[in-house]
Amino acid sequence: MADKLTFYTNPMSRGRIARWMLEETGAPYETTVLEYGTTMKAPDYLAINPMGKVPAIKHGDTIVTECAAICAYLADAFPQANLAPAPGDKLRGPYYRWMFYAAGPVEAMASNHALGVQVPDEKRAMVGYGSRDEVINTLEHVVSRNEYLLGGRFSAADVYLGSQIGWGLQFGTLEQRPAFVDYFARISNRPAAVRAREIDDALVAAAKKG
């Protein structure tokens, strides 16, 4: 019997990224929706994630938090979905590179920009992303070269970095450059991405109805 897979989330969170990744795997999973400030901070969930934030997954006895880690774990846990190059594949390096570029420089740049944090030029060496322009130009370069981050092959890196681009376009942390708009349109129209949005949008709508 396959290990039970449980997904802890809130539809108004980065859990939307993990939901997309779960839908891409095709694996069956159960969803536990948590609320900010209440069930997310309750002892039962703090035993899963002591930070009291979502998303998280529990796969058998294995607990994984942090979106990039969840995406990477699920890609390896369900190799039949072909969402990550196998160890030894020459694409494994670029796969890791862009997955964690999104988790590091892109995430930090977006957070600082949203908070209005300006890094002085003389302090750029102290932050992992250097400058906002450098991050944006690097992203534009990689998504304009090919259909996906690994050329013609879609991967979990596209789920994670692509989600960051989609949110950047939506909330203004990224400019509406054609390369970003075209890339996100390609990946966000995938059947798994559409299913994930529909599930989470339905949860948001239900919560609003009370």
Buried (B, 14 or more C-beta within 10 A) or exposed (E): EEEEBBBBBBBEBBBBBBBBBBBBBEBEBEBBBBEEEEBBBEEEBEEBBEEBBBBBBBBEEEBBBBBBBBBBBBBEBBEEBEBBBEEEEEBBEBBBEBBBBBBBBBBBBBEBBEEEEEBEEEEEEEBEBBEBEEBBEBBBEBBEEEBBBBEEBBBBBBBBBBBBBBBBBEEEBBEEBEBBBEBBEBBBEBEBBEBBBEBBEEBEEEEEEE
